[in-house]
């Protein structure tokens, strides 16, 4: 099953930084996309903002479950 939402733990796995960094990044990206706090950040939005390849990130996240 594929999921859409990007979580702080996902950011930690991708960047090898702290969970606090992951939460801050998600908050920063939500502000960039003018999302409200209750709205989710999609993996695709994260990839667009970060300049990462969406397909590679999907493969990476599915492999690290």
Protein Blocks (a to p, Z undefined) as FASTA:
>chain_A
ZZfbdcfklmmmmnopafklmmmmmmmmmmmnopafkbccdfklmmmmnopafklmmmmm
mmmZZ
